Amino acid sequence: MNKLLTARQLDRLRELPPDHKVLTARDGSPILERPDGQLWRVQPNGSLAPAPPVEMVRSYLRVAE
């Protein structure tokens, strides 16, 4: 499902330093990568919060093992 970003989220994204990268904006909360590699989520109110850790998921579709 596509969700639109809030005005506060858009304002926060415009204020970011150029060395921050937007990785994704799924589910209405953009995920940013800081230069030190940390991931942050832009909350609907525009505040930044640490993104939850991402775990590697092993595919259930194993081919030729």
C-alpha positions as CSV (number, residue, x, y, z in Angstrom):
1,M,0.0,0.0,0.0
2,N,1.3,3.5,-0.9
3,K,1.0,6.1,1.8
4,L,1.7,9.8,1.3
5,L,4.3,11.6,3.4
6,T,3.1,14.2,5.9
7,A,4.1,17.9,5.5
8,R,6.3,17.5,8.6
9,Q,8.1,14.5,7.1
10,L,8.7,16.5,3.8
11,D,10.0,19.5,5.8
12,R,12.4,17.2,7.7
13,L,13.7,15.6,4.4
14,R,14.3,19.1,2.9
15,E,16.4,20.0,6.0
16,L,18.7,17.0,5.8
17,P,22.4,17.5,5.2
18,P,23.5,16.3,1.7
19,D,25.4,13.3,3.1
20,H,22.2,11.6,4.4
21,K,20.6,9.1,2.0
22,V,17.0,8.3,1.8
23,L,16.8,4.5,1.4
24,T,13.1,3.9,1.2
25,A,9.8,5.6,1.9
26,R,7.6,2.5,2.2
27,D,4.7,2.4,4.7
28,G,4.7,6.2,5.1
29,S,7.9,6.5,7.1
30,P,11.1,7.2,5.1
31,I,14.3,5.4,6.2
32,L,17.5,7.4,6.2
33,E,21.1,6.3,6.3
34,R,23.5,8.6,8.1
35,P,27.2,8.9,7.0
36,D,28.1,6.6,10.0
37,G,25.8,3.9,8.6
38,Q,23.1,4.2,11.2
39,L,19.5,3.9,10.0
40,W,16.8,6.4,11.1
41,R,13.1,6.6,10.5
42,V,11.3,9.9,9.8
43,Q,8.2,9.7,12.0
44,P,4.9,11.3,10.8
45,N,5.5,14.3,13.1
46,G,8.9,14.9,11.4
47,S,11.0,13.7,14.3
48,L,13.8,11.2,13.7
49,A,13.9,7.8,15.5
50,P,16.3,4.9,15.3
51,A,15.1,2.4,12.7
52,P,14.5,-1.1,14.0
53,P,17.3,-3.5,13.2
54,V,16.9,-5.4,10.0
55,E,17.5,-9.2,10.2
56,M,18.6,-11.2,7.2
57,V,15.8,-13.6,6.1
58,R,16.7,-16.8,4.5
59,S,14.5,-17.5,1.5
60,Y,12.2,-20.4,1.8
61,L,12.7,-21.0,-2.0
62,R,15.9,-23.0,-2.1
63,V,17.0,-24.0,-5.5
64,A,19.5,-26.8,-6.1
65,E,20.9,-27.2,-2.6
